[in-house]
Amino acid sequence: MKRLAIKEIEATLFNEMEVSEEWIDQLKHDERKGVQRLLGKYEKQKALEAERMQMHETMLMYEREAWRNGYNYVAGLDEVGRGPLAGPVTAAAVILPKDASLPGLTDSKKLSKEIREFFVEEIKKQALAYSVVFVDADEIDRVNIYEATKLAMQRAVNNLDIQPDYLLLDAMKLANSLPQESLIKGDQKSLTIAASSVLAKVARDEYMAELEKVYPGYGFAKHVGYGTEVHLKAMNTLGITKEHRKSFKPVADCLIKQST
């Protein structure tokens, strides 16, 4: 068999859908250091892909149990933005099909911005239904952040084009008649919860980036409303906006200072 150039081997290893075990075995006996480096990279990539697929299967455990029990539309729910001093609390709901394929998807906090944005597109392509809901600062101040989070989640369920028959939630229970399961660190255990985590995170980050244009100088695009030093300084120098949660102590303290 003709010995391929290293560039040809690289193209075959990383561009072909399937590579035969026989050919891989031949490469293992190729004395060229460049070939062995490529082979090491290839095997590392394959191991990572296998790990992602295993994680994908594990993260469908709760969905599959619900499907086996006769539930067809399992919605995962998660929220982001409970802790910030400004901006909405955001919840998402996602119903995935039984053949969903999203290897590598996990808790949005563990993914880079680029990977989250990639998964948003994939989730929207594959989902049977999805929705994202914002509850603004005024409503948070009226009902408190915990109740506002539940409101956001329930509205996300209500806004789905297909109504679910089972809910999987991240450390939360909703007061409705739907069967549901609350999972601690659910965005690391359930694919549908992870999907909702990513949708909510990206949507809220985009919202806060737009706020940067409306309220320049606060740094909303970077800290997304959290109480960083930059944000606290801006609150004291530029004032409180309608996006700030006045029931949160740092904001309330700032208002008291500005009124005296």
N, C-alpha and C positions, 0 to 999 in steps of 0.2 A: 504493500500500500504506500502511495506517495506520502512523504512526510510534509505536513502542512507548515506554512510559515506561522510564526507566533501571532501575527495580526489575524490570520485566517482562523486560528484556533480560538482566539478571543471572540471573534464575530460569531463563531459557531456556539461557543459556550454560553454567551450572554444574549444572543438574538434568536436562537432556535427554541421552539416550544419544548421539544423533547430531544434529549441526548442519550444515546445508548450506553448501557453499562459497559459493554465490550469496548467502546471507544474510550470511555473514561479510564478503564483499566490499562489501555495502551498508553494513554497520557501519563499514567503513574510511572511508567517505565521509560518515559522520555527524559534524557539526562539534562536537557536544557533548563537552566535556572528560571528563565522567563516563563516557560511552560509550567513549571512547578508553582511559581507565584500565582499564575492564572488559575491553576487547579485549586490552590488553597483558597483563593478568593471565591471561586465557584462553589466549593464545598461549604464555605462559611455562609454564602448566600442561601444555599439549599437548606442548611440547618436552620437559618433564620425563618425561611418560608415554612418549614415543617413546624417550627415552634409557633408561628402565627396561626397556622391552620389548627394546631392542637388547642391553642387558646380560643380560637373561633368556635370550635366544637364545644369546649367547656362552657363558654359564655352563652351557649344556646340551651343549656341544661334546663333552666326554669321555663323557657318558652316551650321546649319539647314536652315537658311534663304537663303543661297546660294544654297543649295540642292533643296529647294522649288522652286527657280527661274530657275531650270534646269541645274545648274552646277554640274557635277559629281565628278570632281577631284579638290578639294579645298586644296591648299597648304598653310601651315603656314610657315612663315619665321621669323627668329630672328638671332641676332649676339651677339657675346661676344668679348671683347678685344679691344674696341676702346680707352680706357684710358691708358693702360700700356705703359711703355717706351720701352719694348722689346717684341719680339714674334709677331706672326701673329694676324690679325683680322680674326675671324672665323665666318662663317655663315652656317646655316643649313636650309634645306627645308624638310617638311614632309607632305605627303598626307595620311590621316587616312581613314579607311573604315567607313561607316555609323553606324556600330555596334561596334565601338571601345569602349573598357572599360578600362579606366585608372583613376579610382577614387583616388583622392589625388594628382594628377599631377597639378602643378602650376609653377609659375615663379621659374626658377632654383636657384635663389639666396635665396629663402625661404626654400629650401630643403637641408638636410644634404648630405654629400658626399655619404654615403651608400645608401640613398634613391634615389639620382640622378642615381647612378649606377644600382640600381634595375630597375628604369624606362627606362634607356637606353635599357636594354634587352627586356623589355615589348614593348617599342615603335618599336623596330626593328622586333619583332615577329609579331606585329599587323599591322604595316604600309603597305599600298599598295606600297609606294615608299618613299625613303628618301635619302638625300645626305648631305655631309659636305664638306665645301671648306675653304681652308686657303689662305689668301693673305699675303705675307711675308713683312718684314720690308722694303726691297728695293723698292717694288712696292708702299707701303704706302708713302715712302719718295718722290717717283716720282709724285704721283697723289693727295696726301693729304689723311688724314684718312677718311674723309667723303666720298670721291669718292671711296676709297678702300673698304669701307663698302658696298656701292652700288654694286661695282664689285663682291664682295664675294657673295652677295645675288643673283645677276643675274646669276652668274655661278652655284650657288646651284640649282636654278630653271632649268637651262640648263642641269645639270647633273642627273636630276631625270629620272628614267627608264620609268615613265609614265609622259607625259607632262600635267601640270595642266591647267584647264580652268578658274580658279579663284584664286586670291592670297589674303591672310590675312597677314598683316605685322605689326610689332611693331614700330609705330611712324616713318615710312619710306615709300617713294613712289619710284617705279622703272619706268624708262622711257622705257616701252615696251607696247605692244598692249593689254596685258591681263587685264581684269577687275580686280580691286583690291580695297581693303579697308585698310586704315591705322588706327590703333587703338592705342591711348595713353595707356600705360601700358598694351599692348596687351597680354603679357605673363601671365597676371592675368585674362584676359577676354576671351581668346580663347584657346581651348585645343590643336589645331594644332600649334599655336604659342608657347605655353608652351612646347610642345613636341620638337619643333625645338630649343628652348632655352636650354633644357636639353642636347640634342645631341651636340650642339655647345659647351656648357660649359664643358662637360666631355671630349670631343675630345681635346679641347684646353688645359685643365688641364693636360691631359696625355702627350700632346706635350711638355708642359713646364717642366713636370717631367723628360722627356727624355733629355731636355736641361741641366738639373742639372748634368747629367752624362758627357755631352760634355764640359760644362763650370762649373766645380766645384768651389764653393766659392761664387757664386753670389746669391744663395738661390732661384733659379727659381722655384723649386718645391713648395716653401711656398708662395712666394708673386706673383707668376705667371706673373712677369714682371712689376708689379706696382711699383711706385716710393717710396717704403718704405725706412726708414733710412738705413736698412741693404743693400738694393739694391744700393742706392746712394753711400754709402761708398765703396761697391765693385767696382762700376764703376770708382771711383776716384783712387782706389788702384790697381785694376786688369786691368783696361782699358775698352774700348768699343768693343763689339763683333759685328759680322755681323748680329746678331739678334736684335740689338738695332736700334731704329728709330731715325735716325740722324736729322730729321726735328723737333723732339720734343725738346723743349727748354732745359730741364735738360741734355739731351744727348749732344746737341749742345754746351752748356756751358762747359760740361766736356771735350769735344774735344778741345775747345779753350784753356782751362787750360793746357791740356796735350801737346799742340803744342807750348806753350810759355816757 
